[in-house]
Amino acid sequence: MPTALVTGATAGLGSAFARRLATQGYDLVLVARSETDLKERAEDLREEGVEVEVIAADLTSDEGCDAVTARLEAAPAVDLLVNNAGIGHERPFLTTGIAAEERLLDLNVRAVLRLTNAALAVMTERRAGAILNVASVAALGPAWLSSTYPASKAWILAFTESLATSHQVTSAGVRMTALLPGYTRTEFHQRAGIPTTFPAPWLWLSADDVVRAALADLEKGTVVSIPSIRYKIAAWGLRHLPRGLSRVAAWDISKPAH
Ligand SMILES: NC(=O)c1ccc[n+]([C@@H]2O[C@H](COP(=O)([O-])OP(=O)(O)OC[C@H]3O[C@@H](n4cnc5c(N)ncnc54)[C@H](OP(=O)(O)O)[C@@H]3O)[C@@H](O)[C@H]2O)c1
């Protein structure tokens, strides 16, 4: 049985990844901070007849990353790493506080860097494996003004594209995909205190649909996966409209009325 390690596996997209991968016959390693949630998810998933390990780790800390990289370097080998855990902030830069901004960077960027590094070392040696890094359509442009979240996701996109098509990775037969979801119904917005009254209901995606599209794209070797026609069009706009126009149209979270 192949093994997949999913970070942020107890809610939202991570939980949907774990569910879908279990139905595809993957044994799982689930990572999140809450041990109680991890144990509950593991029990549910074992009903699919797969082995499930859990690692309770805060990926904003060195110790948390060390615990997960140790598992990536151990046996049985991890065939698929899903770097999914990520956070956003509702408040604009300068009011979040530097500690919160550093936490966002530690989770959205530094943990992805460390886990990808550990997984790729083993995968290129084994000449097999795949890595899916969860970014966002916000990676493509100034989606929100005065938010550092889009910058963190732009890093994931650039990082993944740079490695995915490199000789080092392709010649070892390892696949890498950056996933760019649009607004998806998960716990993300509630946890960050971001209102879910925006955007219009038809723009919200389901986590299961996003995961299905992402895994199909990874299988095909697509480097940048953008689930749904709606967000493929939005992504085209963000990529091709003059940057100045995108900035003018962007939502400014530092405006008093936002
Ligand atoms: N939802 C959207 O609209 C949307 C759109 C584009 C991109 N994304 C991206 O999709 C990814 C998943 O988001 P989601 O919407 O599924 O979020 P979610 O529903 O809030 O789930 C977050 C998961 O990450 C875990 N987590 C949070 N902080 C962590 C930490 N410090 N260390 C380890 N695990 C941590 C949480 O468990 P614990 O709290 O127990 O740790 C939970 O399992 C993120 O990278 C997000 O940026 C989301």
The ligand as a Gaussian input file, in Angstrom:
#p B3LYP/6-31G(d) Opt

LIG

0 1
 N      -10.558000      27.612000       2.436000
 C      -10.218000      28.400000       1.430000
 O      -11.029000      29.207000       0.913000
 C       -8.830000      28.317000       0.862000
 C       -8.580000      28.927000      -0.388000
 C       -7.311000      28.862000      -0.931000
 C       -6.301000      28.200000      -0.264000
 N       -6.552000      27.623000       0.946000
 C       -5.439000      26.928000       1.617000
 O       -5.814000      25.575000       1.850000
 C       -5.081000      25.056000       2.969000
 C       -6.037000      24.348000       3.915000
 O       -6.939000      25.319000       4.408000
 P       -8.395000      24.953000       4.939000
 O       -9.294000      25.978000       4.349000
 O       -8.680000      23.513000       4.758000
 O       -8.172000      25.312000       6.495000
 P       -8.919000      24.801000       7.826000
 O      -10.263000      24.228000       7.520000
 O       -8.817000      25.965000       8.757000
 O       -7.965000      23.615000       8.357000
 C       -6.661000      23.912000       8.812000
 C       -5.948000      22.630000       9.232000
 O       -4.588000      22.966000       9.490000
 C       -4.242000      22.585000      10.835000
 N       -3.290000      23.560000      11.352000
 C       -3.519000      24.883000      11.593000
 N       -2.435000      25.451000      12.148000
 C       -1.486000      24.470000      12.221000
 C       -0.149000      24.431000      12.738000
 N        0.426000      25.514000      13.268000
 N        0.537000      23.255000      12.666000
 C       -0.056000      22.146000      12.156000
 N       -1.319000      22.129000      11.663000
 C       -2.023000      23.277000      11.713000
 C       -5.595000      22.556000      11.581000
 O       -5.601000      21.690000      12.716000
 P       -5.115000      22.186000      14.188000
 O       -5.812000      23.491000      14.456000
 O       -5.484000      21.085000      15.131000
 O       -3.642000      22.347000      14.081000
 C       -6.508000      22.003000      10.492000
 O       -6.351000      20.598000      10.416000
 C       -4.353000      26.266000       3.585000
 O       -3.004000      26.252000       3.182000
 C       -5.077000      27.474000       3.002000
 O       -4.245000      28.602000       2.914000
 C       -7.789000      27.666000       1.532000

